[in-house]
Amino acid sequence: MPPAACSDDSQRPQLACGRWTQDGLKLEVRVQTRCSVKKLGDVENGRLKLRLTAAPADGKANEQARRLLADSFRTGISRIELTAGARHRNKTFLIRDPGRIPPELLGN
């Protein structure tokens, strides 16, 4: 069983940001829009930086953030829920059943 799918807290990987809940992984992010490339950035001040090419209009950046997280965590987009910060740079996502944990999040 991969570490991301473990239900036992002792087997879940230590993260540089985010926290495990009974529903999944609560991930705090800071979004930077209108970037030249779409990618996960570094962890700064306890938040994962998301670099997005979309503009923050009509929910396009939020949708691109969900898709980037779904790809990065190898899970379906329906498993990524924006729980706070829909109109702000600082956002909270709930990631249910991640297929993997991106290296940017692994705490050392």
Buried (B, 14 or more C-beta within 10 A) or exposed (E): EEEBEEEEEEEBBEBBBBEBEEEBBBBBBBBEBEBEEBEBBEBEEEBBBBBBBBEBEEEBBBBBBBBBBBBBBEBEEEBBEBEEBEEEBEBBBBBBEBBBBBEBBEEE
